[in-house]
Amino acid sequence: MSGYTVLTTRDTDRSIHDEGIEGIANQKSSDMDNRLALFNSVQGAICLSIHQNQFTDSRYSGAQMFYSDTNSENAALAQRLQNQFVAFLQPENQREIKLCGKELFLCYYSKNPTVMAECGFLSNPEEAALLITPEYQQKVAFTLYSALIQYCAEIS
């Protein structure tokens, strides 16, 4: 990808907990520890935790970025990603980037610039219909990619 090395923690909905760990809570803790270890294993990495949002009220839609104040670059990265979603896919999106705390473990404890990217709401029928199509998934991936390229150009 444009000369960058890309690492993924997982590309399916499966846990990456250590073998032999029993119990859902212990597996979840091991999974998060292993993902954080990967996030922190490469100095100078940029980390994205990519998700789809869900809420009890189906009227909500749009991408939103979450970041921690534990790294001075996080807010700038989150804003670049949010701006790109508005520019490329969601011109009506008025969501603001949102500061998180320890509840977003990876964002809070990652040593590298890290953002949790909520790319849309599965609880919104129109957005959920888009999110399951390969074409829209490609557009989301390109939006994330282009924001990262712009962010890297800004910091270098």
N, C-alpha and C positions, 0 to 999 in steps of 0.2 A: 504494500500500500504506500505508494509514493516514497519508497525508500525506508519506511518505518517498519519495525518489527511489531507485529500484533500478537498478543497472547490473549487467550480466552480462558476464563475459569470453567465455563461449561457452555455447551451449545444445545443442550436439551434440559428438560425440567427434572434434573436428578441432583442428588446431594453429592458433594465431593468430600464427605467426612472420611476420617481415617478408618481403615478396615478394622473390624472387631468392636467398634463402638456400638453399644446397645442403648436403646431408649431414644425417643424422638428428640427430647431436649438436648441430650448429650450429642446426638448426631448433628443437630442444628448448630450447636456451639462449635463442634469440630469443623463443620462445613465453613462457618464464618471465619474461624481461625485460619483455615487453609486458604480461603480466598484473600484474606488480609495479608497472609504471608506472600502470596503471589503479587499483590498490589505493591508491597514493600520490597520485593526482591530485585527490582531494577531501579537503580538510581536515575532520576530524571524522567521517569515514566509519567504518562498522563493516564489516569484511571477513570473509566466510565462504568457505572453500574446501571445497566439499561433495563427498564421495567415498563410495564403498562399499569396505569392507575385504575382504581375501582372505588366507587363511593355508593352510598345508599340512595342518593338522588341522581337519577339518570340524566338530568339536564346539564351536568358539568362535562366539559370537554376541553381538549387542548393539552399540549405538552407543558411541563413545568419542571424546572431544575431545582434540585436541593443541594446545598453545600454546607460545609462546616467552616467555622472561623479558625480552625486549627492550622490552616495553611493559608498564607497571604494570597496565593494565586487562585484559590477555589472560587471566590466570588467572580473574578474576571472570567474564568473558564465557564462558570454557570451562565453568566450574562451573555457571553458569545454564543453559547449553545441555544439559549432562549431566543436571542435575536435572530438566529438562523432559522429556527422553526417558524417564526413570524414572517420572515422574508421569503422563505421557500414554500412553506406548506400551509400555514395557518395565519393569514393576514388579520383575521378577526381576534386572534388570541391576545388577551390582555393580561394573562397571568404574569406574575412577577416571580423572580427567583426567590427561593425561600431558605432561610437559615435553619439548620437543624442542629441537634445536639447529639448526645451519646446514643439516642434511640436508633440512629442510622450509623451502625457500628463501622461499616467500611469507610464512610465519609469522614467520620470523626477520628478514627485511628490511623488512617492512611497517611504515610509520610509524604507521598507525592500529591500533586494537584489531583483532586478527586471530586466528581460530581455524580449524583444519582439523577439519571435522566428518566423522568416519567414521560413517555412518548405519546400518551393519549389515555383515554378512559374506556376500559372494556365495559363499564356500566352504562355508557352512552351508546344506544343502538346504532346510530349513524357512524360514530367513530369506530365502534367495534367492527362494523361491516368493512370499513376501510382497512383496519389494522390486520385483518386476516388475509388480505389479498397480497400476493407476491409483488405486484406493481407498487402498492403503497409502502410495503416493507422496504423495497428498494429505495423509494423516495426518502423514507425515514433514515435509512442507512447513509444515503448520500448527504442528507442534511447534517447528520452527526459528523460525517467525514469532512465535509467542507468547513464546518465550524472548527474542527480540530486543526485543519490546515491553516485557517486564518489565525487561530489562537497561536499556533507555533510560529507563524510569521511575525506576529506582534511581539512575542517575547524574545525573538532571536536578534 
